[in-house]
Amino acid sequence: MDQDTLDKKPDDALISLLNRLCDDPNNLVFIVSGRGKDPLSKWFGSCANLGISAEHGYFTRWNCDSPWETSVLPCDLGWKKIAKPVMKHYTEATDGSFIEEKESAMVWHHQEADPSFGSWQAKELLDHLESVLTNEPVVVKRGQDIVEVKPQ
């Protein structure tokens, strides 16, 4: 997807291509994404034989008729109570930023913020989260216009 596109929904041409790939019995087609189950289910619901791995593999669905499975051992998500107020503080201080709360992770997005200020705030947030979550079983990482906290 074009990085500047706000609507990350796949277009009809991509859905058609995925369905053609999935219709070949010699293929096993999977989408691996950091997105949550709900948007992926909605976007790829018309791809009956498509496997989906959501939240970086935390959840897996083998096709549209199979249930979502948790791919890792259940973990303590108590760290969210620590991370959320910190992220909220940076969201309130950074116009154009927002928090995406997934089942297994939390992501602070700043792609709509002023590029320089958003990048500076992301570095500050990363340092702040690493400090307050140092004893928690999580990984804090920075990506393109995001800061993400997820289980180790």
One Martini backbone bead per residue (centre of mass of N, CA, C, O) as a GRO file, in nm:
protein
  152
    1MET     BB    1   0.100   0.034   0.017
    2ASP     BB    2   0.066   0.351   0.028
    3GLN     BB    3   0.199   0.546   0.279
    4ASP     BB    4  -0.004   0.807   0.221
    5THR     BB    5  -0.243   0.632   0.278
    6LEU     BB    6  -0.513   0.627   0.485
    7ASP     BB    7  -0.657   0.409   0.322
    8LYS     BB    8  -0.574   0.058   0.368
    9LYS     BB    9  -0.767  -0.061   0.189
   10PRO     BB   10  -0.822  -0.291  -0.030
   11ASP     BB   11  -0.864  -0.337  -0.346
   12ASP     BB   12  -1.027  -0.510  -0.592
   13ALA     BB   13  -0.772  -0.615  -0.736
   14LEU     BB   14  -0.648  -0.758  -0.489
   15ILE     BB   15  -0.884  -0.944  -0.422
   16SER     BB   16  -0.882  -1.089  -0.694
   17LEU     BB   17  -0.594  -1.197  -0.676
   18LEU     BB   18  -0.627  -1.359  -0.414
   19ASN     BB   19  -0.853  -1.544  -0.520
   20ARG     BB   20  -0.687  -1.671  -0.746
   21LEU     BB   21  -0.468  -1.791  -0.562
   22CYS     BB   22  -0.670  -1.953  -0.370
   23ASP     BB   23  -0.802  -2.136  -0.603
   24ASP     BB   24  -0.539  -2.280  -0.596
   25PRO     BB   25  -0.459  -2.592  -0.461
   26ASN     BB   26  -0.132  -2.525  -0.452
   27ASN     BB   27  -0.218  -2.297  -0.255
   28LEU     BB   28  -0.102  -2.100   0.033
   29VAL     BB   29  -0.259  -1.812   0.163
   30PHE     BB   30  -0.110  -1.531   0.343
   31ILE     BB   31  -0.167  -1.283   0.585
   32VAL     BB   32   0.062  -1.054   0.739
   33SER     BB   33  -0.022  -0.851   1.030
   34GLY     BB   34  -0.065  -0.573   1.258
   35ARG     BB   35  -0.343  -0.591   1.246
   36GLY     BB   36  -0.650  -0.653   1.332
   37LYS     BB   37  -0.914  -0.862   1.306
   38ASP     BB   38  -1.144  -0.675   1.210
   39PRO     BB   39  -1.025  -0.536   0.957
   40LEU     BB   40  -0.936  -0.800   0.815
   41SER     BB   41  -1.214  -0.933   0.799
   42LYS     BB   42  -1.342  -0.707   0.633
   43TRP     BB   43  -1.141  -0.683   0.391
   44PHE     BB   44  -1.117  -1.034   0.356
   45GLY     BB   45  -1.411  -1.174   0.351
   46SER     BB   46  -1.407  -1.253   0.023
   47CYS     BB   47  -1.166  -1.461   0.109
   48ALA     BB   48  -1.221  -1.779   0.173
   49ASN     BB   49  -0.896  -1.906   0.147
   50LEU     BB   50  -0.772  -1.701   0.340
   51GLY     BB   51  -0.509  -1.641   0.537
   52ILE     BB   52  -0.469  -1.498   0.876
   53SER     BB   53  -0.235  -1.275   1.044
   54ALA     BB   54  -0.268  -1.110   1.341
   55GLU     BB   55  -0.081  -0.921   1.530
   56HIS     BB   56   0.192  -1.064   1.445
   57GLY     BB   57   0.056  -1.370   1.521
   58TYR     BB   58  -0.148  -1.379   1.761
   59PHE     BB   59  -0.347  -1.433   1.521
   60THR     BB   60  -0.536  -1.707   1.354
   61ARG     BB   61  -0.672  -1.770   1.018
   62TRP     BB   62  -0.727  -2.011   0.768
   63ASN     BB   63  -1.024  -1.905   0.709
   64CYS     BB   64  -1.343  -1.771   0.695
   65ASP     BB   65  -1.460  -2.040   0.864
   66SER     BB   66  -1.257  -2.000   1.077
   67PRO     BB   67  -1.135  -1.949   1.371
   68TRP     BB   68  -0.978  -1.772   1.592
   69GLU     BB   69  -0.639  -1.801   1.698
   70THR     BB   70  -0.411  -1.836   1.943
   71SER     BB   71  -0.052  -1.847   1.888
   72VAL     BB   72  -0.009  -1.793   2.191
   73LEU     BB   73   0.039  -1.759   2.496
   74PRO     BB   74  -0.108  -1.641   2.739
   75CYS     BB   75  -0.099  -1.304   2.863
   76ASP     BB   76  -0.009  -1.035   3.043
   77LEU     BB   77  -0.192  -0.707   3.012
   78GLY     BB   78  -0.123  -0.500   3.253
   79TRP     BB   79   0.065  -0.289   3.101
   80LYS     BB   80  -0.166  -0.109   2.982
   81LYS     BB   81  -0.208   0.064   3.246
   82ILE     BB   82   0.067   0.209   3.194
   83ALA     BB   83   0.071   0.295   2.885
   84LYS     BB   84  -0.189   0.459   2.831
   85PRO     BB   85  -0.131   0.731   2.986
   86VAL     BB   86   0.122   0.795   2.830
   87MET     BB   87  -0.002   0.804   2.547
   88LYS     BB   88  -0.218   1.014   2.612
   89HIS     BB   89  -0.028   1.247   2.670
   90TYR     BB   90   0.098   1.252   2.376
   91THR     BB   91  -0.171   1.295   2.230
   92GLU     BB   92  -0.247   1.569   2.366
   93ALA     BB   93   0.043   1.701   2.261
   94THR     BB   94  -0.034   1.572   1.958
   95ASP     BB   95  -0.138   1.666   1.679
   96GLY     BB   96  -0.261   1.383   1.494
   97SER     BB   97  -0.274   1.178   1.713
   98PHE     BB   98  -0.305   0.818   1.805
   99ILE     BB   99  -0.468   0.535   1.951
  100GLU     BB  100  -0.414   0.181   1.916
  101GLU     BB  101  -0.616  -0.081   2.041
  102LYS     BB  102  -0.535  -0.395   2.094
  103GLU     BB  103  -0.537  -0.701   2.229
  104SER     BB  104  -0.192  -0.722   2.232
  105ALA     BB  105  -0.170  -0.402   2.173
  106MET     BB  106  -0.003  -0.075   2.135
  107VAL     BB  107  -0.055   0.225   1.927
  108TRP     BB  108   0.127   0.510   1.821
  109HIS     BB  109   0.018   0.765   1.606
  110HIS     BB  110   0.191   1.029   1.371
  111GLN     BB  111   0.117   1.089   1.055
  112GLU     BB  112  -0.068   1.367   1.116
  113ALA     BB  113   0.161   1.509   1.218
  114ASP     BB  114   0.407   1.688   1.259
  115PRO     BB  115   0.694   1.557   1.156
  116SER     BB  116   0.896   1.671   1.365
  117PHE     BB  117   0.725   1.653   1.623
  118GLY     BB  118   0.638   1.356   1.599
  119SER     BB  119   0.925   1.238   1.607
  120TRP     BB  120   1.006   1.357   1.879
  121GLN     BB  121   0.773   1.229   2.043
  122ALA     BB  122   0.841   0.936   1.979
  123LYS     BB  123   1.111   0.934   2.127
  124GLU     BB  124   1.000   1.015   2.402
  125LEU     BB  125   0.798   0.782   2.429
  126LEU     BB  126   0.993   0.551   2.409
  127ASP     BB  127   1.159   0.625   2.660
  128HIS     BB  128   0.924   0.627   2.860
  129LEU     BB  129   0.825   0.334   2.818
  130GLU     BB  130   1.090   0.189   2.880
  131SER     BB  131   1.097   0.290   3.173
  132VAL     BB  132   0.801   0.195   3.283
  133LEU     BB  133   0.845  -0.116   3.133
  134THR     BB  134   1.109  -0.268   3.228
  135ASN     BB  135   0.939  -0.511   3.407
  136GLU     BB  136   0.799  -0.596   3.148
  137PRO     BB  137   0.670  -0.835   2.895
  138VAL     BB  138   0.797  -0.623   2.664
  139VAL     BB  139   0.791  -0.438   2.356
  140VAL     BB  140   0.953  -0.143   2.240
  141LYS     BB  141   0.873   0.021   1.928
  142ARG     BB  142   0.981   0.167   1.624
  143GLY     BB  143   0.820   0.304   1.344
  144GLN     BB  144   0.637   0.416   1.093
  145ASP     BB  145   0.468   0.646   1.269
  146ILE     BB  146   0.539   0.466   1.537
  147VAL     BB  147   0.449   0.322   1.862
  148GLU     BB  148   0.509  -0.001   2.010
  149VAL     BB  149   0.332  -0.234   2.226
  150LYS     BB  150   0.437  -0.572   2.308
  151PRO     BB  151   0.476  -0.878   2.351
  152GLN     BB  152   0.754  -1.096   2.372
   0.00000   0.00000   0.00000
